[in-house]
Amino acid sequence: MRSPLKTLSAIKQQLAILVLAPLLIVATLLLLLGLGLHQLPLVISNEDRGFDMPMAGHINMPETLIKALDPRALKVTLAGSPAEAQALFEAGKAKVYLQFPAELTQDMLIKVDDPTYVLPHKIEIRVEGDNPLFRLLVAATIAKTSIAAIAESGGGISPDSLPIPIDLGPLLEGLAPAPAYMATAVLGFLAWVLTGLLSLFDLLSLRRAKAEPPEGPGAALTFALAFGLGGWLLYLGLAGLAALITGLVLPARFVAGSAVLLLLCLAAASISLAAGTRAKSVDHLRPLIPYFILPLFFAGFLFPLELLPTWLRWLPWLFPPFYGLNATLAVELGRSGSATVWSIAATGLIALVFLALASLPHRNKIA
């Protein structure tokens, strides 16, 4: 039986966690959003020939824009041709692709003099990834720099009259599934958290009641499957309920993506089982609770990894949702590739490793 002093100390610790946790979460969120993008790889193909003005001399709008780009936010690579820029973007060596047409400056100057002139050429911009917040941040960063830099270039252009012909098709295509993306991302994360924590609390109850926790491969697999399937069914149920009540249109491949999420839920239950059967005290298990919650910020599915400082971008690799939840969303949106296949394999491997660890004999008694 625990002494009154130990009980009081445990209560104080729990109250401190309840008070500090929301403050830490808000502080982390503000820090991520406040720092902005960090060295985001951007490849540019500038075909613009510029325009010679009698008083202002030679003007090339894209060159002005490129010089004004913040090197702390964007790591710019100038490609020699559109084909080279396209190849770098498709190879994943750049997260953003910008192509300026040959007549861009000339068309913009004509538009200033003749508002009825229809701009025939547009800036092509493409952004890798499906995260809506990331796409908006990229668009806002480039647009802000564009308006300020080009307006300062002269030629009678002002921010109020500045015509910037951007092809918004690729950006809008990425933003179209944003409601379904955000809803399934949040619900998938909720399934991961609840699966991990509920299985952990169940193990604590067994150990405190002096009951034997699951031991051996068969019992460990049954435990992980029970809680993993429970979290997965919760995900399906909440998604269906959201679609029914709010009219949310679920992604076309929702069922296929949910199969990947099942692997993630199995991984959550296996991690709890491995920790819960081998820890010597409750104190040793407390760090596992924030471990299940921190992926909200550091797994990349909600808040872009590009908001992290470059020296901290290894951190998401420590969290299974970095692999499982991002793969789930990619499959649901029908944009999976080789990286998604590797992420699915990594999620399954995590589940197997911790399940094997939980299957090993254990003799610890939770205090």
N, C-alpha and C positions, 0 to 999 in steps of 0.2 A: 504493500500500500504506500502510496506517495505521501510524503510529509506535507503539512500545510504550507511551509515555506516554498517547497518545490512547486506546489500547485499555484501559489500566488505569483511566483516567478514566471511560470508558463503563461498565466493569464496576462501578465504585463507584456510579455513578448508578443502574444497574439494581438493585444490591443495596439501595440506599437506598429505591428505589421498592417493592421487595418487602417491606421491613420496615415502611415507613411506611403503605403502602396499607391493610393490614388495620386498623391503628390509626385511620386517618382514617375508614374505613368504619364501624367500631364507634362512634367518637365522633359521627359524623353521625347514626347510628341512635339513639343515646341522646339526642342533642340534640332530634331530631324527636319522639321519644316522650315525653321529659321535659317539653317545653314545653306539650304538650296542644293543645287547640283554640284558634283565634285568630279572634275576631269572626265566628263562624259565624252566618249569618242564620237567625233563628228567628222564625216567626210564630205567635202564640197567639190562640186564640178562647176567651175565658173566659165561659161561660154560667152558671156556678155562682152561685146566689142566696145561698149562705151559710146559716148557722144561728145563731139567738140562744140562748145558754146563760145560765141564771140567774146564775151566778157569774163566768163568763169573758167574758160579753158576746157581741158578734157575731163569729163565726168564719167566715172564707172561706179554705179551704185553698189554692186556686190563687193567690190574691193573696199569701199568705205565701210560696209557692214562687217566684212571679215576682220578688218583692223580693229573694229570696236568690240568684237566678241570677247567676253571675259575669259581669260585663259584659266582662271581658277575653276570656272564652271564647265567649260568646254575645251576638250583637247582636239584641236582642228588639224585635219589632214587635207591638203589640197591635192586633188587628183588631176592627172594630166588630161583625162577624157571622161565622158559619161560612162563609158564601158568599164574603165578602171574603178571609178567610184562605185558603180553598181556591184562589181565583183567584191570590193572590200566590204560593202554593206551586207551582201548575201553570205559572205564568209564569216560574219559575226565580228569582224574587226572594227566595226563602227556601229554605234547604236542609232545614229541619226544620219539621214542622207539628204543633202540639199543640192539641187541642180538649178543654176541660173541660166535662162535662155539667152541666146545671142543678142536679141533686140530689146532686152529688158529696160535698160536705161533710156533708150530712145522712146520706147512706148510710154514709159512713165512721164517723161517730159512732155510728150504730146498730150497726154491725158490731163496734165495740169493746165495747159492752154485751152484744151477742148474737152470739157467734161462729158460730151456726148460720145467721145471716141471709145470704142470697145477694145479693151486690151486683148490682143490675139494670143499672147504668150504668157505663160504663168510659171511661177517658181514651183518646182516639185519638191515636196518634203515628205519624207517617210520616217516613221519611228518604229524601232523594233520593240516587240513585246505588246502585251494586251492590257497592262495596268493602266486604267483610265487616268489616275492621278499623275502618273509619270508622263503620259502623253500631253496632258494639260500643262505640266511644268515646262516641258520642252518647248511647246508652242508659245507659252507666255514669255519664256526667256529669250527666244529668238525674236518674237514680235516686238518686245520692249526695246531690244537693242536695235532692231531694224528701224523703227520709227524715230528713235533719238538720233541714230547715226546718219541716216539718209537725209533727215530734215536739216541737219547741220551742214550738209554738203553744198548747199547753195542752190542756185538755179531757180529761185522763186518758190521752192517747195517749203511748205510748213506742215507741222503735225496735223493741222486741221484739214488740209487739202491733200495730204499724202496718199496717192494711190499705190497700194502694194498688191500686185496680182499674185496671189498664192493659190495653188491648186489644193483645196481643202478635202478633196475626195479621200485620199489615204488616211488623213487624220480622222475624218468623220466616220470612216469605215471602222476604225479602231475604237471610236467612242460609242458606236451604235449599241454594242452588247454590254455597255457599262452597267446598267441596272441589274441584269442577270449575273454579271461577273461579280459585282460587289455583294449581292445577296448570297450567292453560293459560296463566295470566299468567306464571308462572316459565318455562315452556317457550318461550313466545313471546319473552320477554326473552332467553333463551339463544340462540334462533335469530337474533335481532337482533345480539347481541354476536359470535357466531361468524361470521356472514356478514360483518360489518364487519372484524373482525380478520384472518380468514383471507384475505380478498381483499386487505387491506392488506399482509400478510406475503408474499403471492404477488407483489405488485408490487415490494416491496423486493428479493425474490430475483431478479426479472427485471432490475431496475436495477443491482444489484450484480454480476450476471453479464454486464453490458454488453449485455444483450438489449433489444430495443425493446419498450416497454410498449404496450398497445393504443392506437392512434391513429386518429382518424376516427370518424364516427358508427357505421359497421357494426361495427368492432372493439370500440368502447366498449359498444355494445348487447349484443354477444355475451358480453363479459366480465361485464357486470352480470347478464345473464340466467343465465349459468352458475352464478355464486355465489348469486344470489338464489333460483334454483330449488333449489340445494343446501341453503340454509338453510331453505327452506320444506318440502322433503322431510324434513329432519331433524326439524322441528317435528311433522309428521304421524307420522313413525315413532316418535318418543319418546312422543307422546300415545297412539298405539295400543298401544305396549308397556306404558305405565303402566296403561291400561285392562285389558290382558290380565293383567298380573301382580297388580295391586292391586285389581282390580274397580272401578276408578274409572268412574263414569258420565259420559261426555263430554256437553257441552251439546247440546241438541236441534239447534241450527244450527251445529254445529262446522265443517262443510265450508264453509258460507257465510262464517263468520268467518275461516277460514283463507285465503280468497281475499284478504281485506283484509291479512292478515299477509304474503302474498306481495308486496304493494306495499311494505310496510315493509322486507322483505328486499332488494328491488330498490333501495330508497332507501339502505340500508346499504352495499350494494356500490357504488352510484354515488358516495356520499360518499367512500369509500376510494379509488375510481378517480380522482376529481377531485383529491383531495389527493395521492395517490401519484404522479400524473403531473406535478404542478406544483411539488411541494416541491423545494428545492435541496439539502436535507440530511436525514439521518435525524433530527437534532435537531428539525427542523420538524414531523416527523410524530409525535413522542412525545405531544404533547397530545391527539392523536386517540384514543389508547387509553383514557384516563379519560373522554373524551367519550362513548364507547360504553358505559361502565360506570355513569356517574353517573345515567342515567335510572332505575336501580333505585330510587333515592331521590326523584328529582325529576320523575318522569313521571306520578305519580298512580295508577298501576294497582295498586301494592302498598301504598305508604305514602300515606295521604290527603294531598292538597294543603292541606287545612285545618290540617294540623300546621305548615305553613310560616308564618312571620311575614308579616303583610299586605304589608310592603314588599318581600318576596322572592317573591311569587307570580307574578311575570313570568318567573321562571327556567325553569319547565317549557316555556314556549313555544319555547325554544331547542332542544329535543330532539324528534326525529321520533317516538319512541315515545309521547310525550304525545298525539299525534294517532292514529298507526297502531295502537298496542297497545290503547289505550282503546276505539277504534272496533271493533277485533277482538272484544274482550270483550263490548261492547254488542250486536254483531250475534249472537254466539254465544248470548247469553242471551235474545235476542229482544226487547230493550228499546231498540232504536235509534230515533232521532228526527232532527230537523233538525241538531242538533249533531253527531251521528254522521256524517251525510252530508257536512257541512263538514269533518270530521276526515279522512274518506276522501279527499276532494278535495285537502286539504292534503298528505296523504301522497303521493298521486300527483304533485302539483306539485313536491314536494321531490325526488322521484326524477327527474322530467324536467329540472329545473333543473340538478342536479349531473351528470346524464348529458350534458346539452348542454355544460356547462362542461368535462367530461372529453373531449368530442369535439373541442374546439378544439385547434389545433396546439400542441405543447409541445416544448421543447428542453432541459429541465433534466436533469442527470445526478446521481443520488443519490451523495453522498460518504460 
